[in-house]
Amino acid sequence: MPLKEFKIDSKDREIITLLIENPDISQKEIAERIKLTQPSVAMRLKKLKNMGAIEKRCGIDPSKLGLYIAKVDIATADTSRIINMFRDCPYFLNGFILSGKNNVCLFFAGEDIPTLEAIVNGHIRPIEEVESVELNIVISTAKKLIIPVKMDIKLVDTQPCGIDIECKDCAIYKNSQCLGCPAIGQYRGKLW
């Protein structure tokens, strides 16, 4: 994927840095710190937003809520199927199609490790096109991590991942080794 040509200067880079450090910083404070007028900062911010160079997002700190993050590396013949399968899963954070042997990387967040393992073992490993799967739990991060977790889950009739079996009929769920799916109302956790 080619990089877009952004025409930004040193003042734009300073603005971006200040916003990364403090997303709630005022235009007035930015102007004072980089020695520009507030209207000039407003115009630069508008330009940067229109270019897609900056975006304001909100999320949660998983460590504050006791969440685990799973990194799942997959070798598969059908990368799009795997990514699309989890697009609406409440536990799904993001997915990447990669070059190399493991050509898909997925990130999930959950309240317990057994639920994350159940996603991998019950939903990913059985897929015929999946050649290998490696599950790792994130132990710590080098920088503070804020993740976009969808908190307002709307109930649906079928599992967003497209799996044929409902949680209530799944042996892993019945044995209390998975918290279940918040999207279909078969969930025993506390977050969603």
Secondary structure, DSSP 4 states (H G I P E B T S, - for coil): -PPP-----HHHHHHHHHHHH-TT--HHHHHHHHT--HHHHHHHHHHHHHHTS------B-HHHHT-EEEEEEEEES-HHHHHHHHTT-TTEEEEEE-SSSS-EEEEEEESSHHHHHHHIIIIITT-TTEEEEEEEE----SS---B----SPPP-SS-TT--SS-GGG-HHHHTTS--EEGGGTEE--S--
